Amino acid sequence: MKRLSILFCILVLGTTMLFGQTGPKLTYDVERVDVGTHYMEELGTIKVEVSFTNTGDQPLILSAARGCCGTRVTSWSAEPVTPGEKGVVTIEFRPAARPHNISRTLTLTSNDPDGTSIIRITGKVVEGKSEDL
């Protein structure tokens, strides 16, 4: 009976240790980045900082940061992000000079067990500046 109790304790402790460790976890600070409304006559390069937090229990290491559709990644957290700390990726892009909805994505590859993480960047380009704004 004593052996069974010791075996049970070892099993419970081992299971807790195995499943209690989550590893690194990349969590964006917002679900979607809205860059707002931009007017064609004032259109230029749009610069955005996307921040994230390591909500896991081990250091998070980014191995790649990619933007789509002509979005350029200008800087990203190259050093490991410790648990509870924040990291930042800076991107920039130049939208087309026509009225349209802005829809871009930023993809981060890291040692997070879930693999790659994608965040959407939205906004719009409109024709004329309204006097009501």
C-alpha positions as CSV (number, residue, x, y, z in Angstrom):
1,M,0.0,0.0,0.0
2,K,2.9,2.3,0.8
3,R,4.5,1.6,-2.6
4,L,1.2,2.4,-4.3
5,S,1.0,5.8,-2.5
6,I,4.5,6.7,-3.4
7,L,3.9,5.7,-7.0
8,F,0.7,7.8,-7.1
9,C,2.6,10.9,-5.7
10,I,5.4,10.5,-8.3
11,L,2.8,10.2,-11.1
12,V,0.9,13.3,-10.0
13,L,4.1,15.3,-9.5
14,G,5.4,14.2,-12.9
15,T,2.2,15.0,-14.7
16,T,2.0,18.4,-13.0
17,M,5.6,19.2,-14.1
18,L,5.0,18.0,-17.6
19,F,1.8,19.9,-18.3
20,G,2.6,22.9,-16.1
21,Q,5.3,24.1,-18.4
22,T,3.8,25.9,-21.4
23,G,7.0,27.2,-22.9
24,P,7.1,30.5,-24.7
25,K,3.8,32.1,-25.8
26,L,3.5,35.0,-28.2
27,T,0.4,37.1,-27.5
28,Y,-0.3,40.3,-29.5
29,D,-1.3,43.2,-27.3
30,V,-4.3,43.9,-29.6
31,E,-6.3,41.5,-31.9
32,R,-6.1,43.8,-34.9
33,V,-4.1,47.0,-35.7
34,D,-6.3,49.8,-37.2
35,V,-4.2,52.5,-38.9
36,G,-7.3,54.6,-39.3
37,T,-8.4,56.7,-42.3
38,H,-5.8,58.3,-44.6
39,Y,-6.6,60.9,-47.3
40,M,-5.3,60.5,-50.8
41,E,-4.0,64.1,-51.0
42,E,-2.0,63.6,-47.8
43,L,-0.9,60.0,-48.4
44,G,2.6,58.9,-47.5
45,T,4.4,56.1,-45.8
46,I,2.4,54.6,-43.0
47,K,4.6,53.4,-40.0
48,V,3.2,51.0,-37.4
49,E,4.6,49.5,-34.2
50,V,3.1,46.1,-33.4
51,S,3.7,45.1,-29.8
52,F,3.4,41.6,-28.3
53,T,4.0,40.0,-24.9
54,N,5.6,36.7,-24.0
55,T,2.8,35.2,-21.8
56,G,4.6,31.9,-21.5
57,D,7.1,30.7,-18.9
58,Q,10.3,30.5,-21.1
59,P,12.1,33.0,-23.3
60,L,10.5,33.7,-26.6
61,I,12.8,34.0,-29.6
62,L,11.7,35.5,-32.9
63,S,13.3,33.8,-35.9
64,A,11.5,35.7,-38.7
65,A,9.1,38.7,-39.2
66,R,7.4,39.0,-42.6
67,G,4.9,41.5,-44.0
68,C,2.7,41.0,-47.0
69,C,1.8,43.1,-50.0
70,G,4.8,45.4,-50.0
71,T,4.9,45.8,-46.2
72,R,8.4,46.2,-45.0
73,V,9.6,45.1,-41.6
74,T,12.1,47.8,-40.5
75,S,12.9,46.4,-37.0
76,W,12.0,43.6,-34.6
77,S,13.0,42.2,-31.2
78,A,16.1,40.2,-32.1
79,E,17.0,39.4,-28.4
80,P,15.0,36.8,-26.5
81,V,11.8,38.2,-24.9
82,T,11.7,36.9,-21.3
83,P,8.4,35.8,-19.7
84,G,6.1,38.8,-19.0
85,E,8.1,41.2,-21.1
86,K,7.1,43.0,-24.3
87,G,8.6,43.0,-27.8
88,V,8.0,45.3,-30.7
89,V,8.0,44.9,-34.5
90,T,8.1,48.1,-36.6
91,I,6.7,48.0,-40.1
92,E,6.0,50.5,-42.9
93,F,4.1,50.5,-46.1
94,R,2.9,52.9,-48.8
95,P,-0.7,52.3,-49.8
96,A,-1.9,52.9,-53.3
97,A,-3.2,56.4,-54.1
98,R,-6.8,55.4,-54.7
99,P,-9.8,54.9,-52.4
100,H,-9.6,51.4,-50.9
101,N,-9.6,49.4,-47.6
102,I,-6.1,48.7,-46.2
103,S,-5.6,45.0,-45.4
104,R,-2.2,43.8,-44.5
105,T,-0.7,41.0,-42.4
106,L,2.4,40.6,-40.3
107,T,3.6,37.1,-39.7
108,L,6.0,36.3,-36.8
109,T,7.8,33.0,-36.6
110,S,9.1,32.1,-33.2
111,N,9.8,29.2,-30.8
112,D,6.2,29.4,-29.6
113,P,4.8,25.8,-29.8
114,D,1.9,27.1,-31.8
115,G,4.3,28.1,-34.6
116,T,3.6,31.3,-36.6
117,S,1.5,34.1,-35.3
118,I,-0.4,36.5,-37.7
119,I,-1.9,39.9,-37.0
120,R,-4.0,41.9,-39.3
121,I,-3.4,45.6,-40.1
122,T,-6.5,47.4,-41.4
123,G,-7.6,50.9,-42.3
124,K,-8.8,52.8,-45.3
125,V,-7.8,55.4,-47.9
126,V,-10.4,57.9,-48.9
127,E,-10.6,60.5,-51.7
128,G,-11.2,63.8,-50.0
129,K,-10.7,65.2,-46.5
130,S,-14.1,65.9,-44.9
131,E,-14.7,69.3,-43.2
132,D,-16.7,67.5,-40.5
133,L,-13.7,65.7,-39.1
